Amino acid sequence: MVVGIGTTLHKFWVDGNELFLPCLSYHLPNADVRLFSPQTYHTIYGGHSVVSGDMAQMYIDFLKVEVEIDREGSNVPMVHNCSVSPKEMELHGPHIRSALPQFKRKVDALSNWNE
């Protein structure tokens, strides 16, 4: 069950360097994984993605973020070690633009947020 919505920070790796990307995310307390939507990211912040047989590539300005598709398990692109520590959040969080002002949909297909 979705209990909230907000801007989350995700860690990716580009040429061995950390890259922190924000995204609009739903808070699901019982979820075992963190989900990152390239479509949502690109809608809010720009860029585009290309998916091939074994990899998803996100193009953001001059950067290319490559994420391998987990062929043996889920068959979706998987990023490991993407959680952001409290120290990293304190350092990078203030420099991230919130995704919430871009969120226009107040009601989903099934219910109202106020219900």
N, CA, C and O atoms as a Tinker XYZ file with bonds, in Angstrom:
   460  protein
     1  N      0.840000   -1.179000    0.000000    73     2
     2  CA     0.000000    0.000000    0.000000    64     1     3
     3  C      0.884000    1.242000    0.000000    63     2     4     5
     4  O      1.852000    1.320000    0.758000    81     3
     5  N      0.557000    2.198000   -0.838000    73     3     6
     6  CA     1.294000    3.454000   -0.914000    64     5     7
     7  C      0.862000    4.344000    0.248000    63     6     8     9
     8  O     -0.325000    4.620000    0.421000    81     7
     9  N      1.846000    4.794000    1.050000    73     7    10
    10  CA     1.524000    5.656000    2.187000    64     9    11
    11  C      2.056000    7.079000    2.001000    63    10    12    13
    12  O      1.778000    7.953000    2.822000    81    11
    13  N      2.810000    7.317000    0.940000    73    11    14
    14  CA     3.323000    8.664000    0.706000    64    13    15
    15  C      4.016000    8.762000   -0.630000    63    14    16    17
    16  O      4.210000    7.771000   -1.334000    81    15
    17  N      4.388000    9.995000   -0.963000    73    15    18
    18  CA     5.083000   10.272000   -2.205000    64    17    19
    19  C      6.096000   11.369000   -1.929000    63    18    20    21
    20  O      5.846000   12.273000   -1.132000    81    19
    21  N      7.246000   11.282000   -2.596000    73    19    22
    22  CA     8.263000   12.314000   -2.377000    64    21    23
    23  C      9.462000   12.110000   -3.272000    63    22    24    25
    24  O      9.514000   11.185000   -4.082000    81    23
    25  N     10.421000   12.992000   -3.106000    73    23    26
    26  CA    11.654000   12.924000   -3.868000    64    25    27
    27  C     12.630000   12.014000   -3.143000    63    26    28    29
    28  O     12.896000   12.199000   -1.956000    81    27
    29  N     13.159000   11.036000   -3.854000    73    27    30
    30  CA    14.165000   10.144000   -3.290000    64    29    31
    31  C     15.475000   10.344000   -4.034000    63    30    32    33
    32  O     15.492000   10.846000   -5.159000    81    31
    33  N     16.553000    9.955000   -3.408000    73    31    34
    34  CA    17.877000   10.082000   -3.995000    64    33    35
    35  C     18.441000    8.684000   -4.209000    63    34    36    37
    36  O     18.417000    7.852000   -3.302000    81    35
    37  N     18.949000    8.427000   -5.416000    73    35    38
    38  CA    19.466000    7.113000   -5.785000    64    37    39
    39  C     20.924000    7.252000   -6.231000    63    38    40    41
    40  O     21.305000    8.242000   -6.856000    81    39
    41  N     21.724000    6.246000   -5.898000    73    39    42
    42  CA    23.141000    6.252000   -6.251000    64    41    43
    43  C     23.385000    5.332000   -7.444000    63    42    44    45
    44  O     23.004000    4.161000   -7.435000    81    43
    45  N     24.026000    5.884000   -8.463000    73    43    46
    46  CA    24.445000    5.129000   -9.636000    64    45    47
    47  C     25.955000    5.258000   -9.754000    63    46    48    49
    48  O     26.574000    6.056000   -9.051000    81    47
    49  N     26.538000    4.479000  -10.635000    73    47    50
    50  CA    27.983000    4.511000  -10.848000    64    49    51
    51  C     28.268000    4.767000  -12.322000    63    50    52    53
    52  O     27.726000    4.080000  -13.188000    81    51
    53  N     29.117000    5.750000  -12.612000    73    51    54
    54  CA    29.527000    6.075000  -13.977000    64    53    55
    55  C     31.048000    6.119000  -13.998000    63    54    56    57
    56  O     31.655000    6.972000  -13.350000    81    55
    57  N     31.658000    5.214000  -14.731000    73    55    58
    58  CA    33.124000    5.136000  -14.826000    64    57    59
    59  C     33.779000    5.090000  -13.448000    63    58    60    61
    60  O     34.811000    5.723000  -13.227000    81    59
    61  N     33.179000    4.341000  -12.524000    73    59    62
    62  CA    33.736000    4.180000  -11.188000    64    61    63
    63  C     33.436000    5.321000  -10.232000    63    62    64    65
    64  O     33.853000    5.281000   -9.075000    81    63
    65  N     32.722000    6.334000  -10.694000    73    63    66
    66  CA    32.376000    7.480000   -9.836000    64    65    67
    67  C     30.899000    7.448000   -9.464000    63    66    68    69
    68  O     30.051000    7.050000  -10.263000    81    67
    69  N     30.608000    7.870000   -8.246000    73    67    70
    70  CA    29.227000    7.923000   -7.790000    64    69    71
    71  C     28.481000    9.050000   -8.493000    63    70    72    73
    72  O     29.030000   10.128000   -8.719000    81    71
    73  N     27.228000    8.789000   -8.833000    73    71    74
    74  CA    26.339000    9.791000   -9.404000    64    73    75
    75  C     25.027000    9.685000   -8.642000    63    74    76    77
    76  O     24.442000    8.605000   -8.558000    81    75
    77  N     24.563000   10.796000   -8.089000    73    75    78
    78  CA    23.333000   10.804000   -7.310000    64    77    79
    79  C     22.227000   11.431000   -8.140000    63    78    80    81
    80  O     22.349000   12.567000   -8.598000    81    79
    81  N     21.133000   10.674000   -8.332000    73    79    82
    82  CA    20.005000   11.152000   -9.124000    64    81    83
    83  C     18.735000   11.143000   -8.277000    63    82    84    85
    84  O     18.470000   10.178000   -7.561000    81    83
    85  N     17.953000   12.214000   -8.361000    73    83    86
    86  CA    16.673000   12.251000   -7.658000    64    85    87
    87  C     15.590000   11.603000   -8.518000    63    86    88    89
    88  O     15.753000   11.449000   -9.728000    81    87
    89  N     14.500000   11.232000   -7.886000    73    87    90
    90  CA    13.355000   10.744000   -8.637000    64    89    91
    91  C     12.116000   10.871000   -7.755000    63    90    92    93
    92  O     12.208000   10.837000   -6.528000    81    91
    93  N     10.984000   11.014000   -8.379000    73    91    94
    94  CA     9.714000   11.001000   -7.677000    64    93    95
    95  C      9.392000    9.544000   -7.369000    63    94    96    97
    96  O      9.354000    8.710000   -8.274000    81    95
    97  N      9.161000    9.239000   -6.103000    73    95    98
    98  CA     8.955000    7.846000   -5.707000    64    97    99
    99  C      7.776000    7.731000   -4.756000    63    98   100   101
   100  O      7.411000    8.680000   -4.062000    81    99
   101  N      7.195000    6.547000   -4.744000    73    99   102
   102  CA     6.112000    6.231000   -3.830000    64   101   103
   103  C      6.692000    5.462000   -2.651000    63   102   104   105
   104  O      7.575000    4.620000   -2.816000    81   103
   105  N      6.174000    5.767000   -1.438000    73   103   106
   106  CA     6.647000    5.073000   -0.242000    64   105   107
   107  C      5.748000    3.873000    0.020000    63   106   108   109
   108  O      4.567000    4.006000    0.339000    81   107
   109  N      6.351000    2.694000   -0.127000    73   107   110
   110  CA     5.666000    1.428000    0.133000    64   109   111
   111  C      6.435000    0.737000    1.254000    63   110   112   113
   112  O      7.444000    0.086000    0.982000    81   111
   113  N      5.996000    0.855000    2.494000    73   111   114
   114  CA     6.757000    0.328000    3.632000    64   113   115
   115  C      7.091000   -1.154000    3.554000    63   114   116   117
   116  O      8.106000   -1.581000    4.104000    81   115
   117  N      6.270000   -1.942000    2.888000    73   115   118
   118  CA     6.494000   -3.383000    2.837000    64   117   119
   119  C      7.301000   -3.840000    1.627000    63   118   120   121
   120  O      7.522000   -5.039000    1.457000    81   119
   121  N      7.741000   -2.919000    0.792000    73   119   122
   122  CA     8.502000   -3.297000   -0.403000    64   121   123
   123  C      9.924000   -3.713000   -0.024000    63   122   124   125
   124  O     10.543000   -3.121000    0.860000    81   123
   125  N     10.422000   -4.731000   -0.699000    73   123   126
   126  CA    11.777000   -5.220000   -0.446000    64   125   127
   127  C     12.822000   -4.557000   -1.336000    63   126   128   129
   128  O     14.021000   -4.728000   -1.112000    81   127
   129  N     12.385000   -3.807000   -2.338000    73   127   130
   130  CA    13.306000   -3.164000   -3.271000    64   129   131
   131  C     12.958000   -1.689000   -3.401000    63   130   132   133
   132  O     11.844000   -1.265000   -3.094000    81   131
   133  N     13.937000   -0.917000   -3.863000    73   131   134
   134  CA    13.705000    0.491000   -4.195000    64   133   135
   135  C     13.531000    0.558000   -5.701000    63   134   136   137
   136  O     14.344000    0.016000   -6.450000    81   135
   137  N     12.478000    1.219000   -6.145000    73   135   138
   138  CA    12.217000    1.329000   -7.574000    64   137   139
   139  C     12.607000    2.712000   -8.076000    63   138   140   141
   140  O     12.349000    3.721000   -7.421000    81   139
   141  N     13.228000    2.742000   -9.236000    73   139   142
   142  CA    13.606000    3.984000   -9.896000    64   141   143
   143  C     12.988000    3.950000  -11.285000    63   142   144   145
   144  O     13.213000    3.008000  -12.046000    81   143
   145  N     12.214000    4.969000  -11.617000    73   143   146
   146  CA    11.555000    5.010000  -12.920000    64   145   147
   147  C     12.296000    5.953000  -13.857000    63   146   148   149
   148  O     12.233000    7.169000  -13.672000    81   147
   149  N     13.005000    5.421000  -14.869000    73   147   150
   150  CA    13.658000    6.303000  -15.834000    64   149   151
   151  C     12.652000    7.217000  -16.545000    63   150   152   153
   152  O     12.963000    8.370000  -16.844000    81   151
   153  N     11.445000    6.701000  -16.814000    73   151   154
   154  CA    10.429000    7.521000  -17.477000    64   153   155
   155  C     10.078000    8.737000  -16.625000    63   154   156   157
   156  O     10.000000    9.855000  -17.134000    81   155
   157  N      9.870000    8.521000  -15.344000    73   155   158
   158  CA     9.551000    9.632000  -14.443000    64   157   159
   159  C     10.730000   10.586000  -14.344000    63   158   160   161
   160  O     10.553000   11.803000  -14.397000    81   159
   161  N     11.938000   10.035000  -14.198000    73   159   162
   162  CA    13.125000   10.885000  -14.117000    64   161   163
   163  C     13.222000   11.793000  -15.348000    63   162   164   165
   164  O     13.391000   13.005000  -15.211000    81   163
   165  N     13.118000   11.217000  -16.536000    73   163   166
   166  CA    13.275000   11.998000  -17.768000    64   165   167
   167  C     12.152000   13.016000  -17.946000    63   166   168   169
   168  O     12.390000   14.104000  -18.471000    81   167
   169  N     10.945000   12.686000  -17.524000    73   167   170
   170  CA     9.836000   13.633000  -17.610000    64   169   171
   171  C     10.106000   14.877000  -16.767000    63   170   172   173
   172  O      9.796000   15.993000  -17.183000    81   171
   173  N     10.674000   14.685000  -15.602000    73   171   174
   174  CA    10.915000   15.803000  -14.683000    64   173   175
   175  C     12.233000   16.516000  -14.965000    63   174   176   177
   176  O     12.280000   17.746000  -14.969000    81   175
   177  N     13.298000   15.761000  -15.200000    73   175   178
   178  CA    14.638000   16.340000  -15.253000    64   177   179
   179  C     15.267000   16.361000  -16.653000    63   178   180   181
   180  O     16.307000   16.990000  -16.843000    81   179
   181  N     14.659000   15.688000  -17.629000    73   179   182
   182  CA    15.200000   15.685000  -18.980000    64   181   183
   183  C     16.042000   14.457000  -19.281000    63   182   184   185
   184  O     16.211000   13.583000  -18.431000    81   183
   185  N     16.567000   14.397000  -20.499000    73   183   186
   186  CA    17.369000   13.262000  -20.948000    64   185   187
   187  C     16.492000   12.199000  -21.594000    63   186   188   189
   188  O     15.301000   12.408000  -21.825000    81   187
   189  N     17.100000   11.065000  -21.878000    73   187   190
   190  CA    16.361000    9.947000  -22.462000    64   189   191
   191  C     17.091000    8.643000  -22.162000    63   190   192   193
   192  O     18.243000    8.652000  -21.728000    81   191
   193  N     16.416000    7.533000  -22.396000    73   191   194
   194  CA    17.009000    6.209000  -22.178000    64   193   195
   195  C     16.861000    5.349000  -23.424000    63   194   196   197
   196  O     15.964000    5.548000  -24.242000    81   195
   197  N     17.770000    4.386000  -23.542000    73   195   198
   198  CA    17.730000    3.399000  -24.607000    64   197   199
   199  C     17.887000    2.029000  -23.950000    63   198   200   201
   200  O     18.788000    1.824000  -23.136000    81   199
   201  N     17.014000    1.101000  -24.305000    73   199   202
   202  CA    17.099000   -0.256000  -23.763000    64   201   203
   203  C     17.457000   -1.188000  -24.908000    63   202   204   205
   204  O     16.799000   -1.199000  -25.948000    81   203
   205  N     18.521000   -1.977000  -24.698000    73   203   206
   206  CA    18.930000   -2.980000  -25.678000    64   205   207
   207  C     18.734000   -4.350000  -25.057000    63   206   208   209
   208  O     18.124000   -4.468000  -23.995000    81   207
   209  N     19.236000   -5.374000  -25.697000    73   207   210
   210  CA    19.034000   -6.731000  -25.218000    64   209   211
   211  C     19.593000   -7.031000  -23.846000    63   210   212   213
   212  O     19.033000   -7.854000  -23.123000    81   211
   213  N     20.689000   -6.382000  -23.465000    73   211   214
   214  CA    21.321000   -6.717000  -22.193000    64   213   215
   215  C     21.596000   -5.522000  -21.300000    63   214   216   217
   216  O     22.202000   -5.669000  -20.238000    81   215
   217  N     21.151000   -4.317000  -21.723000    73   215   218
   218  CA    21.491000   -3.139000  -20.951000    64   217   219
   219  C     20.495000   -2.006000  -21.192000    63   218   220   221
   220  O     19.937000   -1.861000  -22.280000    81   219
   221  N     20.291000   -1.210000  -20.144000    73   219   222
   222  CA    19.550000    0.048000  -20.263000    64   221   223
   223  C     20.571000    1.167000  -20.108000    63   222   224   225
   224  O     21.432000    1.119000  -19.229000    81   223
   225  N     20.468000    2.161000  -20.959000    73   223   226
   226  CA    21.387000    3.292000  -20.908000    64   225   227
   227  C     20.581000    4.570000  -20.749000    63   226   228   229
   228  O     19.705000    4.869000  -21.560000    81   227
   229  N     20.885000    5.330000  -19.687000    73   227   230
   230  CA    20.254000    6.623000  -19.461000    64   229   231
   231  C     21.222000    7.701000  -19.923000    63   230   232   233
   232  O     22.384000    7.720000  -19.517000    81   231
   233  N     20.739000    8.594000  -20.770000    73   231   234
   234  CA    21.545000    9.708000  -21.260000    64   233   235
   235  C     21.052000   10.979000  -20.578000    63   234   236   237
   236  O     19.918000   11.415000  -20.780000    81   235
   237  N     21.929000   11.562000  -19.767000    73   235   238
   238  CA    21.605000   12.758000  -19.002000    64   237   239
   239  C     22.694000   13.781000  -19.284000    63   238   240   241
   240  O     23.842000   13.600000  -18.879000    81   239
   241  N     22.336000   14.852000  -19.975000    73   239   242
   242  CA    23.321000   15.844000  -20.401000    64   241   243
   243  C     24.448000   15.120000  -21.140000    63   242   244   245
   244  O     24.205000   14.490000  -22.170000    81   243
   245  N     25.661000   15.204000  -20.632000    73   243   246
   246  CA    26.817000   14.583000  -21.288000    64   245   247
   247  C     27.161000   13.221000  -20.686000    63   246   248   249
   248  O     28.159000   12.614000  -21.075000    81   247
   249  N     26.350000   12.729000  -19.742000    73   247   250
   250  CA    26.632000   11.462000  -19.064000    64   249   251
   251  C     25.822000   10.315000  -19.655000    63   250   252   253
   252  O     24.714000   10.504000  -20.157000    81   251
   253  N     26.402000    9.127000  -19.581000    73   251   254
   254  CA    25.693000    7.902000  -19.958000    64   253   255
   255  C     25.758000    6.956000  -18.763000    63   254   256   257
   256  O     26.837000    6.510000  -18.372000    81   255
   257  N     24.595000    6.654000  -18.186000    73   255   258
   258  CA    24.500000    5.731000  -17.061000    64   257   259
   259  C     24.060000    4.387000  -17.623000    63   258   260   261
   260  O     22.980000    4.275000  -18.203000    81   259
   261  N     24.902000    3.362000  -17.449000    73   259   262
   262  CA    24.595000    2.033000  -17.967000    64   261   263
   263  C     24.170000    1.099000  -16.828000    63   262   264   265
   264  O     24.831000    1.014000  -15.792000    81   263
   265  N     23.065000    0.410000  -17.045000    73   263   266
   266  CA    22.547000   -0.525000  -16.051000    64   265   267
   267  C     22.294000   -1.850000  -16.757000    63   266   268   269
   268  O     21.500000   -1.924000  -17.696000    81   267
   269  N     22.975000   -2.891000  -16.298000    73   267   270
   270  CA    22.814000   -4.211000  -16.907000    64   269   271
   271  C     21.460000   -4.817000  -16.562000    63   270   272   273
   272  O     20.947000   -4.635000  -15.458000    81   271
   273  N     20.894000   -5.535000  -17.515000    73   271   274
   274  CA    19.640000   -6.249000  -17.291000    64   273   275
   275  C     19.972000   -7.584000  -16.629000    63   274   276   277
   276  O     20.849000   -8.313000  -17.092000    81   275
   277  N     19.274000   -7.896000  -15.555000    73   275   278
   278  CA    19.471000   -9.132000  -14.799000    64   277   279
   279  C     18.809000  -10.279000  -15.549000    63   278   280   281
   280  O     17.651000  -10.606000  -15.293000    81   279
   281  N     19.543000  -10.891000  -16.476000    73   279   282
   282  CA    18.998000  -11.954000  -17.329000    64   281   283
   283  C     18.693000  -13.238000  -16.562000    63   282   284   285
   284  O     17.786000  -13.980000  -16.938000    81   283
   285  N     19.427000  -13.504000  -15.510000    73   283   286
   286  CA    19.259000  -14.758000  -14.767000    64   285   287
   287  C     18.134000  -14.703000  -13.741000    63   286   288   289
   288  O     17.666000  -15.743000  -13.277000    81   287
   289  N     17.699000  -13.504000  -13.387000    73   287   290
   290  CA    16.683000  -13.382000  -12.333000    64   289   291
   291  C     15.426000  -12.682000  -12.796000    63   290   292   293
   292  O     14.524000  -13.306000  -13.354000    81   291
   293  N     15.371000  -11.394000  -12.566000    73   291   294
   294  CA    14.142000  -10.627000  -12.788000    64   293   295
   295  C     13.903000  -10.205000  -14.228000    63   294   296   297
   296  O     12.778000   -9.861000  -14.591000    81   295
   297  N     14.953000  -10.224000  -15.062000    73   295   298
   298  CA    14.889000   -9.797000  -16.462000    64   297   299
   299  C     14.561000   -8.304000  -16.591000    63   298   300   301
   300  O     13.942000   -7.880000  -17.567000    81   299
   301  N     14.976000   -7.524000  -15.609000    73   299   302
   302  CA    14.852000   -6.068000  -15.652000    64   301   303
   303  C     16.208000   -5.470000  -15.284000    63   302   304   305
   304  O     17.032000   -6.149000  -14.672000    81   303
   305  N     16.452000   -4.218000  -15.644000    73   303   306
   306  CA    17.709000   -3.572000  -15.227000    64   305   307
   307  C     17.778000   -3.500000  -13.703000    63   306   308   309
   308  O     16.810000   -3.117000  -13.046000    81   307
   309  N     18.937000   -3.872000  -13.150000    73   307   310
   310  CA    19.113000   -3.886000  -11.694000    64   309   311
   311  C     20.340000   -3.074000  -11.314000    63   310   312   313
   312  O     21.416000   -3.251000  -11.884000    81   311
   313  N     20.167000   -2.184000  -10.348000    73   311   314
   314  CA    21.278000   -1.413000   -9.802000    64   313   315
   315  C     21.512000   -1.926000   -8.381000    63   314   316   317
   316  O     20.590000   -1.941000   -7.566000    81   315
   317  N     22.723000   -2.338000   -8.092000    73   315   318
   318  CA    23.059000   -2.823000   -6.757000    64   317   319
   319  C     23.795000   -1.732000   -5.996000    63   318   320   321
   320  O     24.456000   -0.884000   -6.594000    81   319
   321  N     23.678000   -1.758000   -4.684000    73   319   322
   322  CA    24.326000   -0.768000   -3.813000    64   321   323
   323  C     23.909000    0.651000   -4.174000    63   322   324   325
   324  O     24.748000    1.548000   -4.251000    81   323
   325  N     22.615000    0.852000   -4.393000    73   323   326
   326  CA    22.114000    2.169000   -4.795000    64   325   327
   327  C     21.577000    2.983000   -3.629000    63   326   328   329
   328  O     21.213000    4.146000   -3.801000    81   327
   329  N     21.523000    2.384000   -2.441000    73   327   330
   330  CA    21.025000    3.121000   -1.280000    64   329   331
   331  C     21.985000    4.239000   -0.911000    63   330   332   333
   332  O     23.204000    4.111000   -1.035000    81   331
   333  N     21.406000    5.327000   -0.460000    73   331   334
   334  CA    22.183000    6.499000   -0.074000    64   333   335
   335  C     22.269000    6.524000    1.451000    63   334   336   337
   336  O     21.253000    6.401000    2.136000    81   335
   337  N     23.471000    6.684000    1.976000    73   335   338
   338  CA    23.668000    6.715000    3.421000    64   337   339
   339  C     23.190000    8.063000    3.984000    63   338   340   341
   340  O     23.062000    9.033000    3.236000    81   339
   341  N     22.929000    8.127000    5.282000    73   339   342
   342  CA    22.543000    9.414000    5.881000    64   341   343
   343  C     23.594000   10.503000    5.631000    63   342   344   345
   344  O     23.243000   11.661000    5.409000    81   343
   345  N     24.869000   10.139000    5.666000    73   343   346
   346  CA    25.928000   11.119000    5.416000    64   345   347
   347  C     25.877000   11.631000    3.970000    63   346   348   349
   348  O     26.027000   12.827000    3.722000    81   347
   349  N     25.662000   10.705000    3.015000    73   347   350
   350  CA    25.552000   11.112000    1.609000    64   349   351
   351  C     24.318000   11.981000    1.392000    63   350   352   353
   352  O     24.358000   12.947000    0.630000    81   351
   353  N     23.220000   11.634000    2.064000    73   351   354
   354  CA    21.999000   12.430000    1.951000    64   353   355
   355  C     22.219000   13.841000    2.490000    63   354   356   357
   356  O     21.763000   14.818000    1.896000    81   355
   357  N     22.908000   13.938000    3.596000    73   355   358
   358  CA    23.200000   15.247000    4.193000    64   357   359
   359  C     24.084000   16.080000    3.262000    63   358   360   361
   360  O     23.901000   17.292000    3.146000    81   359
   361  N     25.034000   15.430000    2.607000    73   359   362
   362  CA    25.959000   16.118000    1.715000    64   361   363
   363  C     25.304000   16.522000    0.391000    63   362   364   365
   364  O     25.475000   17.655000   -0.059000    81   363
   365  N     24.557000   15.608000   -0.237000    73   363   366
   366  CA    24.024000   15.843000   -1.581000    64   365   367
   367  C     22.574000   16.311000   -1.606000    63   366   368   369
   368  O     22.164000   16.998000   -2.542000    81   367
   369  N     21.803000   15.954000   -0.604000    73   367   370
   370  CA    20.382000   16.286000   -0.566000    64   369   371
   371  C     20.052000   17.760000   -0.783000    63   370   372   373
   372  O     19.149000   18.073000   -1.560000    81   371
   373  N     20.760000   18.672000   -0.119000    73   371   374
   374  CA    20.432000   20.094000   -0.293000    64   373   375
   375  C     20.637000   20.621000   -1.717000    63   374   376   377
   376  O     20.130000   21.689000   -2.057000    81   375
   377  N     21.367000   19.890000   -2.541000    73   375   378
   378  CA    21.640000   20.334000   -3.917000    64   377   379
   379  C     20.687000   19.721000   -4.939000    63   378   380   381
   380  O     20.810000   19.973000   -6.138000    81   379
   381  N     19.739000   18.917000   -4.463000    73   379   382
   382  CA    18.816000   18.218000   -5.352000    64   381   383
   383  C     17.505000   18.987000   -5.446000    63   382   384   385
   384  O     16.944000   19.405000   -4.433000    81   383
   385  N     17.027000   19.167000   -6.663000    73   383   386
   386  CA    15.754000   19.841000   -6.893000    64   385   387
   387  C     14.611000   18.863000   -6.622000    63   386   388   389
   388  O     14.620000   17.738000   -7.122000    81   387
   389  N     13.647000   19.286000   -5.844000    73   387   390
   390  CA    12.501000   18.444000   -5.517000    64   389   391
   391  C     11.698000   18.086000   -6.755000    63   390   392   393
   392  O     11.556000   18.893000   -7.674000    81   391
   393  N     11.179000   16.876000   -6.768000    73   391   394
   394  CA    10.325000   16.428000   -7.863000    64   393   395
   395  C      8.860000   16.765000   -7.600000    63   394   396   397
   396  O      8.055000   16.738000   -8.531000    81   395
   397  N      8.497000   17.078000   -6.372000    73   395   398
   398  CA     7.093000   17.276000   -6.030000    64   397   399
   399  C      6.410000   18.425000   -6.778000    63   398   400   401
   400  O      5.243000   18.276000   -7.138000    81   399
   401  N      7.064000   19.556000   -7.030000    73   399   402
   402  CA     6.361000   20.602000   -7.785000    64   401   403
   403  C      5.936000   20.149000   -9.183000    63   402   404   405
   404  O      5.026000   20.734000   -9.771000    81   403
   405  N      6.583000   19.117000   -9.717000    73   403   406
   406  CA     6.241000   18.592000  -11.040000    64   405   407
   407  C      5.106000   17.577000  -10.999000    63   406   408   409
   408  O      4.593000   17.171000  -12.042000    81   407
   409  N      4.715000   17.167000   -9.797000    73   407   410
   410  CA     3.700000   16.125000   -9.634000    64   409   411
   411  C      2.324000   16.756000   -9.749000    63   410   412   413
   412  O      1.900000   17.485000   -8.851000    81   411
   413  N      1.620000   16.486000  -10.845000    73   411   414
   414  CA     0.324000   17.107000  -11.095000    64   413   415
   415  C     -0.851000   16.165000  -10.828000    63   414   416   417
   416  O     -1.973000   16.608000  -10.585000    81   415
   417  N     -0.578000   14.869000  -10.876000    73   415   418
   418  CA    -1.670000   13.904000  -10.703000    64   417   419
   419  C     -1.969000   13.751000   -9.214000    63   418   420   421
   420  O     -1.132000   13.248000   -8.464000    81   419
   421  N     -3.144000   14.178000   -8.784000    73   419   422
   422  CA    -3.515000   14.101000   -7.370000    64   421   423
   423  C     -4.339000   12.861000   -7.050000    63   422   424   425
   424  O     -4.448000   12.462000   -5.890000    81   423
   425  N     -4.913000   12.258000   -8.073000    73   423   426
   426  CA    -5.759000   11.081000   -7.877000    64   425   427
   427  C     -5.293000   10.001000   -8.847000    63   426   428   429
   428  O     -5.061000   10.271000  -10.025000    81   427
   429  N     -5.160000    8.791000   -8.348000    73   427   430
   430  CA    -4.798000    7.711000   -9.260000    64   429   431
   431  C     -6.065000    7.094000   -9.843000    63   430   432   433
   432  O     -7.164000    7.599000   -9.618000    81   431
   433  N     -5.916000    6.024000  -10.576000    73   431   434
   434  CA    -7.058000    5.419000  -11.265000    64   433   435
   435  C     -8.047000    4.761000  -10.309000    63   434   436   437
   436  O     -9.199000    4.523000  -10.670000    81   435
   437  N     -7.597000    4.466000   -9.084000    73   435   438
   438  CA    -8.450000    3.698000   -8.175000    64   437   439
   439  C     -8.977000    4.490000   -6.989000    63   438   440   441
   440  O    -10.052000    4.183000   -6.475000    81   439
   441  N     -8.242000    5.502000   -6.544000    73   439   442
   442  CA    -8.678000    6.174000   -5.324000    64   441   443
   443  C     -8.129000    7.583000   -5.221000    63   442   444   445
   444  O     -7.336000    8.020000   -6.056000    81   443
   445  N     -8.549000    8.271000   -4.213000    73   443   446
   446  CA    -8.135000    9.630000   -3.911000    64   445   447
   447  C     -7.062000    9.561000   -2.830000    63   446   448   449
   448  O     -7.143000    8.710000   -1.944000    81   447
   449  N     -6.056000   10.437000   -2.879000    73   447   450
   450  CA    -4.999000   10.444000   -1.862000    64   449   451
   451  C     -5.565000   10.714000   -0.462000    63   450   452   453
   452  O     -4.968000   10.307000    0.535000    81   451
   453  N     -6.697000   11.387000   -0.384000    73   451   454
   454  CA    -7.270000   11.738000    0.914000    64   453   455
   455  C     -8.109000   10.639000    1.525000    63   454   456   457
   456  O     -8.554000   10.771000    2.665000    81   455
   457  N     -8.335000    9.566000    0.808000    73   455   458
   458  CA    -9.161000    8.476000    1.344000    64   457   459
   459  C     -8.390000    7.646000    2.338000    63   458   460
   460  O     -8.928000    6.686000    2.889000    81   459
